[in-house]
């Protein structure tokens, strides 16, 4: 059984920010820290910052590093979970087959596990968040990119090498725009924050959205978050861009419902904070396209853990690996 008196460290490494926590086995966070990851400064600098962030969390928790049972890292990329290697990821420029677990073990003296960040967040939402109590859950994160994780019978499904759950790279439009993965028309190329912002730039350029053109002048390039504000200020073009992205998301969700027959689909990531702007059209399309039997009773829920999901998922991973 999990021992709630044990203490764990976990770090969610992102392209722009890294978040660390120190928590007990029940998921209670005793100390946490967030700082910029500054990946452009290279691997060594990022490792330093991860160590500094963990130490800051330890200090807040009043815990010494040697009291930790283990360290879990949620990382971008198709992580090799067996060997703890990060092959490469667009968010981590210059990283190539980085043995992240070994490097951190050497540096911090703690047994370390690495998992894909979206898979870790799926586990976190299942154990501690919006998926609590379900047996079959899908997690989809919509932010700069689109990722996901699959929980089957209460366990994270990782595939043969740890890369399962790449919901962002299912084809939605065979003639659609190019995607970072090398294919085209992927969900990520149509419904990610990057794709929505690209549409926003077009709306500002063409004069279809005066509000976006003005905000761009004041704040710099268009972001999905800027478009969310514009939509709330009454900008019909921004609202329509979210509706369109939500529609594509719904097309994908309908397919996932048919394949997995889940109880709950948890939606997280920065763009999901746009809430109903994205989720209402996604839900409507999902309901109109999915098959009746698997659709019955499916819940579409917003993430409850926000940017703590990946770190708490790693805590669950460490806790349960010991059992
Ligand atoms: Zn793709």
Boltz pocket constraint, residues with backbone or C-beta under 6 A from the ligand:
constraints:
  - pocket:
      binder: B
      contacts: [[A, 168], [A, 169], [A, 170], [A, 179], [A, 180], [A, 181], [A, 182], [A, 183], [A, 184], [A, 186], [A, 187], [A, 188], [A, 189]]
      max_distance: 6.0
